[in-house]
Amino acid sequence: MKKGAVREGVSKAETGGKKPVFKQDPHAAGRAGGNLLEESIGREVRSLREQLGMTISELSKSSDMSGGMLSKIENGSTSPSLSSLQALSRALHVPVTALFKGYEQSREVTFVKAGDGLAIERRGTRAGHQYALLGHAPHSDLTIEPYLITLLDSSDVFPVFQHEGLEFIYMLEGEVVYRHGEQTFVLQPGDSLFFDADAPHGPEEMHQLPIRYLSIISYPREK
């Protein structure tokens, strides 16, 4: 930089000879990447194109649109005009409304107040073993079951579970020896365990009651 030049395009006159202070807007990045409608349309266009086995070049020719513009639309960096949407819908053999499907689709949410989880009877459930289901998404391709599990009685033998998918456990209270396959782990508050649920698993020894932990099970939903 040459002598006397001022960085960032700020002149000495503008700063009164003092060191300039550059203010940052913490929400600016969010606004820059927050074109939700454009991004949703772009994802739908890309998904439909890939389902038809078309390249960007092929869709560009079919829709009479430049490859550069099509890339911008798929990346969500530009807002397509109505004529562009009509051209894309014809080329992709779908109605224009199909390009807005992802944006208009309702998003499921579950809110559970403390103590209001749905009591579930799982295999091996017995007195002193409580399972509370904390959420459910029936329309997702991936089934995720979050449970709050409470163990109050150490006199009973706990069942061994084995099922498809993955499971994540986060210990909240108490102390338990948890088995997974041939290994055992002593879980205390703050400890976690993430494992393939196809191996036999479950609490084996209860060292300190009451025991409470989160168990989150995920597996593909059957079509």
C-alpha positions in Angstrom: 0.0 0.0 0.0 1.3 3.5 -0.9 2.2 6.0 1.8 -0.9 8.0 2.8 -3.4 5.5 1.4 -6.3 4.7 3.7 -7.5 1.1 3.9 -11.1 -0.1 3.4 -12.0 3.1 1.4 -12.3 5.2 4.5 -10.7 8.7 4.3 -9.0 10.6 7.1 -11.6 13.3 6.7 -14.4 10.9 7.4 -12.8 9.6 10.6 -11.5 13.0 11.8 -7.9 11.7 11.8 -8.9 8.9 14.2 -8.6 5.2 13.7 -11.8 4.2 11.9 -14.3 1.9 13.7 -15.9 -0.7 11.5 -19.4 -1.8 12.7 -20.7 -5.2 12.0 -24.3 -6.3 11.6 -24.6 -9.7 13.3 -27.7 -10.4 11.2 -26.2 -9.4 7.8 -24.9 -13.0 7.1 -28.3 -14.4 7.9 -30.0 -12.0 5.5 -27.5 -12.7 2.8 -28.1 -16.4 2.9 -31.8 -16.2 3.9 -33.4 -16.3 0.4 -35.6 -19.2 1.6 -38.0 -19.2 -1.4 -35.2 -19.0 -4.0 -33.3 -21.8 -2.2 -36.4 -24.0 -2.0 -37.2 -23.5 -5.7 -33.6 -24.3 -6.6 -33.6 -27.5 -4.6 -36.9 -28.6 -6.3 -35.5 -27.8 -9.8 -32.3 -29.7 -9.1 -34.2 -32.7 -7.6 -36.6 -32.9 -10.5 -33.8 -32.6 -13.1 -31.8 -35.4 -11.4 -34.9 -37.6 -11.2 -35.3 -37.2 -15.0 -31.6 -38.0 -15.4 -31.0 -34.6 -17.1 -27.8 -32.6 -17.1 -27.8 -28.8 -16.6 -26.9 -28.5 -20.2 -29.9 -30.6 -21.3 -32.3 -28.7 -19.1 -30.8 -25.5 -20.4 -31.7 -26.4 -24.0 -35.2 -27.8 -23.1 -36.1 -24.6 -21.2 -34.4 -22.2 -23.6 -32.4 -20.8 -20.7 -28.7 -20.2 -20.3 -26.7 -22.7 -18.3 -25.4 -19.9 -16.1 -28.9 -18.7 -15.2 -30.0 -22.2 -14.6 -27.0 -22.8 -12.2 -27.9 -19.6 -10.3 -31.5 -20.8 -10.0 -30.5 -24.2 -8.7 -28.1 -22.6 -6.2 -30.8 -20.3 -4.9 -28.7 -17.2 -5.7 -31.3 -15.5 -8.0 -35.1 -15.1 -8.1 -36.5 -16.7 -11.2 -39.1 -14.8 -13.2 -42.6 -16.2 -13.8 -41.6 -16.9 -17.5 -38.5 -18.8 -16.3 -40.6 -20.9 -13.9 -43.1 -21.7 -16.7 -40.3 -22.7 -19.0 -38.8 -24.9 -16.3 -42.1 -26.5 -15.4 -42.6 -27.4 -19.1 -39.1 -28.8 -19.5 -39.5 -30.8 -16.3 -43.0 -32.0 -17.1 -44.5 -30.7 -13.8 -47.0 -27.9 -13.0 -45.5 -24.6 -11.8 -46.8 -25.2 -8.3 -44.5 -28.3 -8.0 -41.5 -25.9 -7.9 -42.9 -24.4 -4.7 -43.6 -27.7 -3.0 -40.6 -27.6 -0.6 -41.4 -24.0 0.5 -45.1 -24.6 1.1 -44.7 -27.9 2.8 -45.6 -27.8 6.5 -42.9 -28.6 9.0 -43.7 -30.8 11.9 -42.9 -29.8 15.5 -43.5 -31.4 18.8 -43.5 -29.5 22.1 -43.7 -31.5 25.4 -44.0 -29.8 28.8 -42.0 -31.2 31.6 -43.6 -34.5 32.8 -46.0 -34.7 29.9 -44.1 -37.3 27.8 -46.3 -40.1 26.4 -46.0 -43.2 28.6 -44.9 -46.1 26.4 -45.1 -49.8 27.0 -41.9 -51.3 25.5 -40.9 -54.9 25.5 -39.8 -55.8 29.0 -41.4 -52.8 30.6 -42.2 -53.6 34.2 -42.7 -51.8 37.6 -39.9 -49.3 38.3 -39.0 -48.9 34.6 -40.6 -45.8 32.9 -40.5 -44.8 29.3 -41.7 -41.4 28.1 -41.8 -40.7 24.4 -40.9 -37.0 23.9 -41.6 -36.6 20.1 -42.9 -38.2 17.0 -42.7 -37.3 13.3 -45.0 -39.7 11.4 -44.3 -38.2 7.9 -40.6 -38.3 7.9 -38.5 -40.8 5.9 -36.4 -41.3 9.0 -38.0 -42.4 12.2 -36.5 -40.8 15.3 -37.8 -41.8 18.8 -36.6 -39.7 21.7 -37.3 -41.3 25.1 -36.8 -40.2 28.6 -36.1 -43.4 30.6 -36.4 -43.6 34.3 -35.3 -46.6 36.4 -36.4 -46.7 40.0 -36.0 -50.3 41.0 -32.8 -52.4 40.9 -34.3 -55.6 42.1 -35.6 -56.6 38.7 -33.6 -58.0 35.8 -33.5 -55.5 33.0 -34.3 -56.9 29.5 -31.8 -56.9 26.7 -32.8 -54.9 23.6 -31.8 -55.5 20.0 -33.3 -53.6 17.0 -32.3 -51.9 13.8 -30.9 -48.4 13.5 -28.7 -46.3 15.7 -29.2 -45.2 19.3 -27.8 -42.3 21.3 -27.9 -42.3 25.2 -27.2 -39.2 27.3 -27.0 -39.8 31.1 -28.9 -37.3 33.3 -29.0 -38.8 36.8 -27.7 -41.8 38.7 -25.2 -44.4 37.7 -25.6 -47.5 35.6 -23.5 -50.1 33.9 -24.7 -50.3 30.3 -23.9 -53.2 28.0 -23.4 -53.1 24.3 -22.5 -56.4 22.7 -19.4 -57.7 24.6 -18.6 -54.3 26.2 -19.9 -52.6 29.3 -19.7 -48.9 30.1 -20.2 -47.1 33.4 -22.5 -44.1 32.7 -22.7 -41.1 35.0 -24.5 -37.7 34.5 -23.1 -36.0 31.4 -21.8 -39.3 29.8 -23.1 -40.4 26.4 -23.1 -43.5 24.4 -23.7 -43.8 20.6 -24.0 -47.2 19.1 -25.4 -49.6 16.5 -28.6 -50.9 18.0 -28.5 -54.2 16.1 -26.1 -55.5 18.9 -27.7 -56.7 22.2 -27.8 -53.7 24.6 -29.3 -52.5 27.8 -28.7 -51.6 31.5 -26.9 -54.4 33.3 -26.1 -53.1 36.8 -27.8 -50.2 38.6 -25.3 -48.5 40.9 -27.1 -45.4 42.0 -30.9 -44.8 41.8 -32.9 -43.1 40.5 -31.4 -43.5 37.0 -32.6 -41.1 34.2 -31.3 -40.9 30.7 -32.3 -39.8 27.2 -32.4 -42.5 24.6 -32.8 -41.4 21.0 -33.4 -44.2 18.5 -33.3 -43.6 14.7 -34.0 -45.9 11.8 -35.3 -45.7 8.2 -39.1 -45.8 8.0 -40.5 -48.7 6.1 -42.0 -47.7 2.7 
